[in-house]
Amino acid sequence: MRFVLYISGVGGLRIGGVDHDHDGGTRRSSRAAVHERDMKERKAEDAKAAAQAALPHEAKTRNAFVPHNVIPIVKLRERIQSLFERRGFVNDIEHWLTRPPPPGGRLMDIYDGRLWKELLTPEGSHNAHCKCGVEEKKVPILSRDKANGQNCHNLLFTLFVDWFQPFDHVTYSLGNVALACYNLPRWKRYLKENIIPCVAIPGPNEPKSVVDILTLIMKQLNELDRNGMEVTINGVPKVIRCRLLTTSCDLPATRKIGGHASVAAIRGCSKCWVKWERGVHKSHIDYRRVPADAKTGAQHRQFAREHSALKMVTDREAHQRGYGAFHSALFELDHFDTVRQLAIDGLHNLYLGTAKHFWNTLLSCGATVVKEGKEIIIGMLTPKGLENMQQAMDQL
């Protein structure tokens, strides 16, 4: 009988098909498990070699740059083409033309605002050109220009950027970038079939910058704004032009995509040059309203260019503390005003913010009590606060 002696790397000896430990014990080895492990390693090596062979020649060199993630981005031309192929879509985007104005000059929709009305005039077209005919002609954005028998439809969009948790019991932040068409009536504007999903930004954490991703989308929009696209609907050729009118994001996302400093910064306002002073503790910021000059989009772009030209990190940080501006993908759009056209988040800033302020006022303001010779502010919804409120009511 022939025995083969193997020296084990885990402190034991193997004789034949039996493993002997140093303590005298034995354990039965499985040839099938070893074979399965070898096959897995061989398949992994074959897959790695196949992936390497599929790369272009430039990517096989030692100094090649291989992306960590491949993020698919929608082609806006194809998506807009599919929208116009839908029955009734053209009538829906023209519904605002026959919409009666709200009574009393109320602001009921985007059509009632100054930004939309300015685009009805040639002065509000921001030097835009519509290539509906042989020659370029400056026209208002919100008008129907007919040249050589062709119809021109101009679509205005709003941009959504937000992050959310798609999974339960797992910390994973997934970003979503989408477009919605303002030309559609409000009850159809935000339906699932009318939203254009542009890109999903993978996690697990929210990136510090999304300039590279959004730039690819902004370039597509800028191309559709300058040159337009031709669409044939029911045998009739149409020229479609698209433009970004506003952004609809919460406060952190607005600052990130708009190129403005965080709300916690000294220059934390995206609308004016207010300078918020910090208290004794660095985390405490005095948000009381103080007079300040309004920002303009031209100023913001200029300071952002200066910030991008700086090479040293310390110089960039000092510049951002002084002006609160950095590069934004929205600068790819010729017409976009990164101060005026960043919509204020009404839900978080007005509704939820007002409710939070009111609740904090009830809990932390109103009643006072003297303790150890000092007057301490207590809440209204406390036994002492309610007692003081009752005494004040009794005196009426």
N, C-alpha and C positions, 0 to 999 in steps of 0.2 A: 504494500500500500504506500502511496506517495503523498506526503504532506508538504504543503507550501506555507512558508512562514512569512507573515506580513507584519510590519511594524506599524501600529496604529498611532495616529496623531492625537488621540484622546487618552493616552495612557494605558492602552491595553494591547494584547496580542491577538492576532487572528490566525487560526490554524484551520485550513480548509474552509468549511462553511460555518464554523462556530467561533464566536468572539469570546475570549477569556479576559476578564478584568484582572487587575493586580490583586484584588481581594478574594479571588478564587471564584467569583460568580461568572456566569455565562449568559449571553444573550444571543438569540437566533437572528441572523442577518437575512435581509430579503434581497434576493437578486433582482426581483422585479422593481423594487424601489430604487436601487442603484441604476438600473437601466432607464427607468423613467426620468431620473434626475439628469442622466447623461443626454437623453433625447431632448429635454427642455433646454439645456445649455446649448446643444447643437442647433436647435431651432432658433434660439435667441441670436446666436452668432450669424446664422443664415439670414435672418430678418435684418440685422444690422448691416450686413454686407450688401443686401439688396437695396436698402435705403441709401447707402452710400453710393451705390452704382447709379441710382436714379437721380442723384444731384448733378447739376451742371458742372462743367469743368472748373469754373472759377471757385465753386463751393468746396471742391475737393482739396484745395491748397491748404497749407498750414495756417495761413492768416485769414481764412475765410470767416465771414460773419453769418452765422446761421440764426434765424429768429427763434426765440423761445416759444412764442405763441403765433399762430396764424389766425387772424380775426377776419371773417368774411364781412364785407360791406356791400350793402345793396346798391344796385345800379338804378339811379333815380329815373333815367330815361325809360327803362323797361317798366318800372312801377307806375309811372305817370301814363305811359301808353296803355297799360291794363286798366287804369281808372277811366280813361276816355272811351275805352271799348265797352264799358258798362252802360246798360240802357238807362237813360234819364240823367246821366251825370252832367251833361252839358246844361240841361235845364236847371239842375241844382246849383251849379256854380254861377248862374245868372239870376238866381232868385233875389239877391240883394239889390238888383237894379230896380225891381218893382216893390221893394219893401217900403212901407210908409214910415215916415220919421216918427219917433216916439213923442207923445204930447209933453209940452212944457220943457222941451230941450233936454230931456233925461238921457243919460248914457246907459243904454240897454245892451249894446253890443259893440264890437270893434268898429262897426260902420259909423257909429255916432261920435267917434273920437276925432281929434284934430289930425292925428297921424294918417288915418285912412282918407280923410277929406283932402289933405294936402296932395295926395297922390292922384287926385282927380284933375289936377292942373299941370300944365307943362313945367311950371316952376318947381313942382314937387317931384319931378321925375328923376332928379339927381343925374342929369346928363345921360339918361338911359336911351338906347337906340333900339328900335324894333325893325328887324330885317324881314319885313313882310313883302317887300318888292325889290326892285333892282337897286334902288338907292336907299340909304339909311335915312330915316326921318325921326326927329325927336318928337316923341308923343308922350302924353301922360301914361302913367303905369296902368291906372284903372280906366281904360277906355278901349273901345273896340275899333281897331284900325283895319280898314279894308283897302287893300292894294292888289291890283291884278287879280281880283276875284277871290282873294284868300281872306279868311277870318283869322284874327289874332286873339287868343285868349291869354290873359295874364293872371297867373295864380300867385297868391301871397300865402306864405306859410308861417307857422310858429314852431319853434324848436323846443322839444322836451328832453331834458337830461336829468336823470335821477338814479340813485342806487337803492337797492332793496335786498332783503334776505329771502332767497327763494326756498330755503330748506329749514326744517324744524330741527332744533337741538344741535345745529351746526353753525359756526360763525363763518359765513361766506357772503360777501357783498358782491352782487351782480349789477353792473351798470346797464342802462337802457337809453338809447338815443332814438328819437322818433320825430316825425313831422306830421302836422295837421294843417289842413287847408282852410284858410279863413273865408274863402269864397263860398264854401258850403254853408247852408243855414245851420243855426246853432244846434238844432235837435238832430242833425246828421253829421255834424263836424267831427265829433269824437266817438263815433261808432267804430267798432273794430275793423270793419271792412274799409273804412276811409282813412285809417291811420297808416302811415308809411313807416314801418320799423327800419331803421338805417343800420344799426350795429348793436351788438351786445358785447359789453366790455367785461371780460372774465375777471374773476377774483383771484385769490380769496379776499384781498383787501382792496379798498378803493385807491386808485393810483393818485399820486400827487399832481400829475399833469395829464391832460387828455388832448393836448394840442396836436400831436401827431395823428391821432385817430380822427378828430373833428376836421382837421385840415383837408382830408380826403373827401369829406362830405361837402365842405364849403367850396372846394374847387368845382365840384359837380354843379352846385347851385350857381356859382358865378358864371360857369359856362352856359347854363340854361338861361341866365339873365342876359348875358351879352348876345349870344347867337340864337338862342331858342332851339326848338326841335319841331320837326314836321310830323304831323299825325294826320292820317286819312281816316275820317269818320263818315261812313255811308257814302263813300266815293267823293267826299268833299275834302280837299286838303286844308289843313289848319296849321297855324304856327303857334306853338305854346311857349310861353316864357314864364319862368319861375323866379321868385324872389323871396328872401327871408325878411319878414316884417318885424317880428319880436321873438323873444325867448320866454318860455314859461317854466321856470325852475324855482326851487326853494333857494333860500339865501346862500347856503354854502356852495351849491352848484352854480348859481348865478355869478358869484365871485370867481369861481374856478374857470368857467368857460369864457367869462367876460374880460378877464385880465385885470381884475381889481383885487386889492388886498382884502384879507379876511376882516370880518366885522369886529374882531378883537384887536385889530391893528390901530395904530394912532390915527392914520388916515383911512378909517374903516368905512367911509360912506362912498357909495358909487355915484352919487348925484351932486355932491358939493365938496368943498375943500375944508370941511370942519375938521378940527384937530381935537381929538378926545384925550383929555388928560387922565393920567392914572393916579390913583390914590396912594395911601401909604403902602398897601399891598399891591403888588404888580398885577394880580389877577382882577383887581377892582378898577373898573373904568367908569368915569362919569359920563353918562349918556345924555345929560341934560342938553336941551337944544340951545345952541349958541349961534349968533349970526355968522354966516359964511357965504362966500361967493359960490355960484353954481359952476359945476364942471361942464366942459364941452367935449364932444367926441374928438375934435381935432387936438385938443390939449392931451387927452388920454392917449391917443395914438403917438403923439410926439414923445411923451414921457416913457411910453412903453418901448419905443425905438431906442431911446437913450439907455434904458435898462438893459436891453438885449445887447447893446454895443459894449457894455462893461465886461471885462474879463475876470476880475477878481471877485470872489464870493463876498468878501466884506464890503466891497464897493456896491455890489448889487443889493445887499441887505440894507445898507445905508440909504441908497436911492429909493428903495421900496418903502422904507420908513418915512421918507420925506414926501413922496408923491403917490404911493399906493398903487403903482401901475406896473404891469408886466405883459409879456407878449400873449396874444390871444389868437385862436384860429379864426375868429370872426373878422380879423383884419384882412383875410383873403377876399372878403366881400367889399366891392368898391363903394357901395352905397350905405353900408350898415354903420349906424351911430352907436358905439358901445356904451354910451351914457344914456341917451334918450330911449333907445329901443330895447333896453333890458327891463322887462316888465317887473313891477313890484309884486312880491308874493303876498297877495291879499289874504290868503287863508292863514298862513303862519304869522304874518306881521300884524294883521288887523283883527281877525276873528279870534284866533287862539291867543295872540298877544294881549288883546284887550281883556279876554277872560282871565288870563293869568294875572294881569295887573290888578284887576278887580278883586280876585281871590286873595292875592297877596296883601292888598289894602285892608281887607277884612281881617286877615290873620295877624298883620304886623303893624297896623297903624290905628290911629283914632284915640285910644284910651291910654292914659299914663298912670303910673304908680310911683310913689317915692320910696326908695329902698336904700338904706344906709346914706341918707342925705342926698341921693342922686335921683333925678327924675328919669324913669325908664319907660320906654314906649312898649305897650302890650297890645295884644290883638283885641279886636272887637268881639270876636266869637270865643271869648273866654269868660269864666264866671265873673271876674272883676269888670271886664269890658261890658258884659250884658247888664251888670248892676249899674254901671255909670250911664248906660243908654237908658235904662228904666228911670233913673233919677232925672235925667234930662227930659224925658217924656212927661214925667209927673209935674214938672215945673211949667209946662206949656199951658 
